[in-house]
Amino acid sequence: MFSSNARLVSVALFVCIGALAAGDLASYHYRDPIVFCRAQKDPATGMVLFASKLWVMEIDGSRARQLTTGITYDDHPSFYSDREHVLYSEIPVNEFRPGAGARLIRLDIYTGAKEAVAAEPGCALHHASIS
């Protein structure tokens, strides 16, 4: 049986290892990235919300990392040819309501820098794709 001091050291060690892993993931350069949108869960109830956030991962499913957060509904991502930027549709409410308007956003998957590439008042720009 471990003493309370040994348990505290174990917990501290686990937290440090977790922080290093998270830092390593943030500086990782993807080789064959896939970008996708994913529903969110309500932290209080565990129920799936009709909300969407963008994620990136390697083609084998490793190195998954959430790209977008906040009160927007982020949908229909596609990569630019440089595989470092994503074009997606951002609706300004955290649910699918195209009537709320939308804009097309260019997102750098490494820095998080965002740039609105198209926005039209009263229009829901949706289904972003690059060909």
Backbone torsions as a table, in degrees:
resi	resn	phi	psi	omega
1	MET	NA	137.1	-178.6
2	PHE	-85.7	147.4	173.3
3	SER	-76.3	167.1	-179.7
4	SER	-65.3	-31.5	177.1
5	ASN	-65.3	-40.8	179.4
6	ALA	-65.2	-39.0	177.9
7	ARG	-65.3	-39.1	179.7
8	LEU	-63.7	-42.1	177.9
9	VAL	-63.8	-40.9	178.6
10	SER	-61.5	-43.8	179.6
11	VAL	-64.9	-43.9	179.4
12	ALA	-62.0	-41.1	179.1
13	LEU	-64.1	-42.9	179.0
14	PHE	-61.7	-44.0	-179.7
15	VAL	-63.3	-42.2	179.2
16	CYS	-64.3	-43.6	178.5
17	ILE	-62.7	-42.1	178.2
18	GLY	-61.6	-40.3	179.1
19	ALA	-66.3	-39.8	178.0
20	LEU	-64.3	-41.7	179.7
21	ALA	-63.9	-41.2	179.7
22	ALA	-64.9	-40.6	177.9
23	GLY	-64.5	-39.8	178.6
24	ASP	-62.6	-40.9	-179.1
25	LEU	-65.4	-40.3	-178.5
26	ALA	-65.6	-30.5	-178.7
27	SER	-95.1	0.4	-178.0
28	TYR	-68.2	138.3	175.1
29	HIS	-103.4	118.3	-176.7
30	TYR	-68.5	139.0	177.7
31	ARG	-90.5	-50.7	179.0
32	ASP	-130.7	72.2	-174.0
33	PRO	-74.2	149.1	172.0
34	ILE	-123.1	134.1	176.8
35	VAL	-112.3	140.8	-178.0
36	PHE	-152.5	163.9	174.9
37	CYS	-106.7	151.8	-174.0
38	ARG	-142.8	138.8	177.0
39	ALA	-68.0	157.1	179.4
40	GLN	-110.3	157.2	175.5
41	LYS	-107.3	145.3	173.9
42	ASP	-70.9	120.5	-177.5
43	PRO	-61.7	-28.8	-177.9
44	ALA	-77.6	-39.1	-173.9
45	THR	-109.4	-20.2	-176.4
46	GLY	79.9	0.6	179.7
47	MET	-76.6	145.1	177.1
48	VAL	-72.2	129.5	178.3
49	LEU	-95.5	155.5	175.0
50	PHE	-84.8	67.1	-179.5
51	ALA	-133.2	157.4	-175.5
52	SER	-141.0	134.9	176.0
53	LYS	-130.0	155.0	-178.6
54	LEU	-91.7	143.4	177.6
55	TRP	-132.7	157.3	173.3
56	VAL	-130.1	149.0	176.0
57	MET	-157.0	167.4	173.0
58	GLU	-73.0	160.5	-178.4
59	ILE	-59.2	-26.4	179.3
60	ASP	-86.2	3.3	178.5
61	GLY	92.4	-3.6	179.8
62	SER	-84.8	167.1	174.5
63	ARG	59.6	37.2	178.5
64	ALA	-67.4	135.5	-179.4
65	ARG	-147.7	133.4	178.4
66	GLN	-75.2	133.3	-178.2
67	LEU	-98.7	-36.2	-176.3
68	THR	-120.7	150.6	177.0
69	THR	-142.4	179.5	174.0
70	GLY	100.6	-164.8	-171.7
71	ILE	-98.4	31.1	176.3
72	THR	-110.4	156.1	173.6
73	TYR	-100.7	112.2	-173.9
74	ASP	-107.7	125.4	-168.2
75	ASP	-147.0	161.9	172.9
76	HIS	54.7	56.4	179.7
77	PRO	-78.3	148.6	170.5
78	SER	-148.1	146.5	-177.8
79	PHE	-78.7	145.5	163.9
80	TYR	-73.6	166.6	-177.5
81	SER	-63.8	-21.8	179.3
82	ASP	-76.2	-8.5	179.5
83	ARG	58.9	20.2	177.0
84	GLU	-119.7	-14.0	-179.9
85	HIS	-124.8	147.8	-178.9
86	VAL	-124.2	140.0	170.9
87	LEU	-103.9	131.4	178.9
88	TYR	-150.5	165.6	178.1
89	SER	-95.3	130.0	-179.4
90	GLU	-119.0	117.6	177.1
91	ILE	-100.8	133.0	-170.0
92	PRO	-75.2	15.4	175.0
93	VAL	-130.6	154.5	-175.0
94	ASN	-87.3	48.2	173.8
95	GLU	-160.9	163.1	-178.6
96	PHE	-79.3	99.5	176.9
97	ARG	-139.4	81.9	-178.8
98	PRO	-54.8	-26.8	178.2
99	GLY	-63.7	-16.8	178.6
100	ALA	-77.5	-4.5	-176.7
101	GLY	90.1	162.6	178.5
102	ALA	-158.6	163.2	175.3
103	ARG	-140.1	157.8	177.1
104	LEU	-93.6	131.1	-174.5
105	ILE	-119.1	139.3	170.6
106	ARG	-103.1	123.5	-175.4
107	LEU	-122.2	130.8	173.8
108	ASP	-84.2	119.2	-175.1
109	ILE	-71.7	-13.0	-179.3
110	TYR	-98.5	-40.4	-177.5
111	THR	-99.1	-21.2	-176.2
112	GLY	83.0	1.2	179.9
113	ALA	-62.9	134.0	-179.7
114	LYS	-117.7	146.6	175.9
115	GLU	-142.1	127.3	174.9
116	ALA	-75.6	120.7	-179.8
117	VAL	-99.6	-18.0	175.9
118	ALA	-157.2	132.4	176.3
119	ALA	-153.2	134.5	-179.5
120	GLU	-137.6	116.3	-179.9
121	PRO	-53.2	132.4	178.3
122	GLY	82.7	-3.1	-179.7
123	CYS	-113.5	143.4	176.4
124	ALA	-102.6	95.7	176.8
125	LEU	-74.8	119.0	-169.3
126	HIS	-140.9	167.9	179.0
127	HIS	55.7	58.8	178.1
128	ALA	-68.1	136.6	173.4
129	SER	-155.3	152.9	179.0
130	ILE	-119.3	132.5	178.4
131	SER	-134.8	NA	NA
